Amino acid sequence: MQKRKLGNTALDVSLICLGTMTYGQQNTQEDGFAQMDYALERGINFFDTAELYSVPPMAETQGSTETIIGNWFKARGTRDKVILATKVVGRSQMQWFRGEEARLSRKHILQAVEGSLKRLQTDYIDLYQLHWPDRATNYFGQLGYQHHADDDAIPLQETLQVLDELVKAGKIRHIGLSNETPWGMAECLRLARERGLPRVMSVQNPYSLLNRSYEVGCAEISIREQCGLLAYSPLAFGMLTGKYNHDQWPKKGRLTLFSHFQRYLGVRSRAATLEYCKVAQKHGLSPAQMALAFVNRQPFVTSNIIGATTMEQLIENIDSVNIQLSDAVLADIEAVHQQNPNPAP
C-alpha cells in the first residue's frame, strides 16, 4: 500500500483511507469489524469517521460509527496501528449533538472531543477535522456564493484557539478541515502562521470524475501549502460503479435506500456516468476502479476515502491502488469531462 505524508507531519498515511460512515445503519458491528480487519491486513493504516456518523444523520444512530470503531480497538488491541481521523459537526440545527444549535465554539468543541474520545475508547485523536464551516458559505454542492453581511459565525481564530488547547493537552495531534472553500483554507493557514495556532494538515472535500471542482481553487493551495485533499465520495455515492445506469435501482444501493441523496442523480450526472462507463469498458477496466485510480493519481490528493457495504466492494476498491491509467484512458476521461464538466458539484 502506497503511503503519503499527512501535511507536513511525520505521519505516513495510506493512499486508501477506510471510510466508515455506513457502520451503524447499512453495516452492522460485525460487518465493520470484518472490514477493518481486512483493511489493516491490506496495509491501510488510515481510518476516517465523525461524531455525525452513521449516515444519514439521525439522533438514534449518532455516534454509532465511532462506537463500533472503539469496540474494535478494544477487541483487537489495534489502536496503535491506525491513524485515526474524526470530525466535529459544523453549525447545525440538529440539536441532538449538544442540546442546542451546534456551533464551532469553545464549549461545543470541548464537548464534542470528549464524546468522540469516549466512544472511540482512546485518549487521543490523530486528525481532528471541522466537518463543515460555522460561517454561511458555499459547500455541500453549492456553486454560487451568497454573502451574508450579518452572519454571526464563530471566528476561525476562536475555533483554532480551542483546537490549540486540545493539541497542547494531547487529546488531538493534528487538525484538518472538511467541506471548505479556498478562502477558508487560506485563512486558517494564515492564522496558524501569524498567530502560532495549529496548522491545518488536510482538507476533506468531495472529488470524483463527476465533481472535479476542487481542481479550480483548492488544488494549488493543497500542493503549495502541504495541505492535501482527503477525497470523499470518489465513486459519487456509487454512481460511478455503473450500478444505477439505465434506471437500475439495486435493492441495497445507498441511493435506493436513501432517496433524498440527490446530489449525484441529476440528468447531467447520469449522462456523464454512462460515458465514463463506456471509457472503462473500452479499455477493459472496472468502472469503479477506473474512477478510483483517477483520484489516486492526483498530486494534490493525500488519501482517497473509500467506503463499502460489502466485502466484495471493499476488495475491488482497495485493489484500485494497483491500477495505472494509460495516456489513452486519461485522454478519453478528459474528453468526457470537457463535454460535461462537473455535472454534480
HELIX and SHEET records of a PDB file:
HELIX    1   1 GLN A   29  GLU A   41  1                                  13    
HELIX    2   2 SER A   64  ARG A   76  1                                  13    
HELIX    3   3 ARG A   79  LYS A   81  5                                   3    
HELIX    4   4 ARG A  106  LEU A  120  1                                  15    
HELIX    5   5 LEU A  156  LYS A  168  1                                  13    
HELIX    6   6 PRO A  182  ARG A  195  1                                  14    
HELIX    7   7 TYR A  214  GLY A  217  1                                   4    
HELIX    8   8 ALA A  219  ARG A  224  1                                   6    
HELIX    9   9 MET A  239  THR A  241  5                                   3    
HELIX   10  10 ASN A  245  ASP A  247  5                                   3    
HELIX   11  11 ARG A  254  LEU A  257  1                                   4    
HELIX   12  12 VAL A  267  LYS A  282  1                                  16    
HELIX   13  13 PRO A  287  ASN A  296  1                                  10    
HELIX   14  14 MET A  311  ILE A  318  1                                   8    
HELIX   15  15 ASP A  319  ASN A  322  5                                   4    
HELIX   16  16 ASP A  327  GLN A  339  1                                  13    
SHEET    1   A 2 LYS A   3  LYS A   5  0                                        
SHEET    2   A 2 ASP A  12  SER A  14 -1                                        
SHEET    1   B 9 ILE A  16  GLY A  19  0                                        
SHEET    2   B 9 PHE A  46  ASP A  48  1                                        
SHEET    3   B 9 ILE A  83  VAL A  88  1                                        
SHEET    4   B 9 ILE A 125  LEU A 130  1                                        
SHEET    5   B 9 ILE A 172  SER A 178  1                                        
SHEET    6   B 9 VAL A 200  GLN A 204  1                                        
SHEET    7   B 9 GLY A 228  ALA A 231  1                                        
SHEET    8   B 9 VAL A 301  ILE A 306  1                                        
SHEET    9   B 9 ILE A  16  GLY A  19  1                                        
END                                                                             
